[in-house]
């Protein structure tokens, strides 16, 4: 979500901020986010670490 927010232009970011006035929503645009190591290859929900096919990821 943070990457999506960061990709918005300044005007769109202001609209999002107005729609999400709750203090906790600021996590989208403030502070550092700790790297979790989750979904690093951006292939969810079928990531390489989740062997849903039994024989690995199909070609």
C-alpha positions as CSV (number, residue, x, y, z in Angstrom):
1,X,0.0,0.0,0.0
2,X,2.8,2.4,0.8
3,X,4.4,1.9,-2.6
4,X,1.0,2.6,-4.3
5,X,0.6,5.7,-2.2
6,X,4.1,6.9,-3.0
7,X,3.4,6.4,-6.8
8,X,0.5,8.9,-6.6
9,X,1.1,12.5,-7.6
10,X,0.9,15.1,-4.9
11,X,-2.7,16.1,-5.6
12,X,-3.9,12.5,-5.4
13,X,-1.9,11.9,-2.2
14,X,-3.7,14.9,-0.6
15,X,-7.1,13.5,-1.6
16,X,-6.1,10.2,0.1
17,X,-5.0,12.0,3.2
18,X,-8.3,13.8,3.3
19,X,-10.2,10.5,3.0
20,X,-8.1,8.8,5.7
21,X,-8.0,11.4,8.5
22,X,-7.5,8.9,11.3
23,X,-4.0,9.2,12.9
24,X,-3.1,5.5,12.2
25,X,-3.6,6.0,8.5
26,X,-0.4,8.1,8.5
27,X,1.6,4.8,8.3
28,X,1.0,5.1,4.5
29,X,3.1,8.3,4.3
30,X,5.2,8.8,7.4
31,X,8.2,7.1,9.0
32,X,10.2,4.1,8.1
33,X,8.8,0.6,7.5
34,X,10.8,-2.3,8.7
35,X,11.6,-4.8,5.9
36,X,9.8,-8.0,6.7
37,X,11.3,-10.1,4.0
38,X,7.8,-11.2,3.0
39,X,6.9,-11.4,-0.6
40,X,10.3,-10.0,-1.8
41,X,9.8,-11.4,-5.3
42,X,6.3,-9.8,-5.5
43,X,4.5,-13.0,-6.5
44,X,1.8,-13.4,-3.9
45,X,-0.4,-15.3,-3.4
46,X,1.7,-18.0,-5.1
47,X,5.2,-17.1,-4.0
48,X,8.2,-19.4,-4.3
49,X,8.1,-20.1,-0.6
50,X,4.5,-21.3,-0.9
51,X,4.5,-24.6,-2.8
52,X,0.8,-24.7,-3.7
53,X,1.4,-27.0,-6.8
54,X,3.1,-29.9,-5.0
55,X,5.8,-30.1,-7.6
56,X,6.9,-26.4,-7.4
57,X,5.9,-23.5,-9.6
58,X,4.9,-24.5,-13.1
59,X,7.1,-23.1,-16.0
